[in-house]
Amino acid sequence: MNEPVSPFKGKTGLQRVLSAAGYSWAGLTAAFKHEDAFRQEVFLALLLIPLALVLGETGIERALMIAAVLLVLIVELLNSAVEAAVDRISLEHHLLIKRAKDMGSAAVMIALVNVVVVWALVLLG
């Protein structure tokens, strides 16, 4: 059985890498422009990442602290993508839509708690 193929799937090699980088940049700029929470978390990352480089005593400590911060941005991007897709489908109040958005919000909260835990463990030993 032949499944339909996306017209966007034909690129290979360097062209694919360049296209993917362009799509990624577009996603980052859209999130920064349209998502208040993402903007706040970017500003937090701009503060915390240099701080991790100063406060971390080893490469592993610095990597853990920075990774925890970057994880928040990753989860926020995924949460925003889910919300945008759900809102595109329907703006009506529906239990499943609420559940999807609440779960995305919970994932962001857990990622933020992870930052606190990782940083505390690294800094307090």
Order of alpha helices (4+ residues) and beta strands (2+ residues): alpha-alpha-alpha-alpha
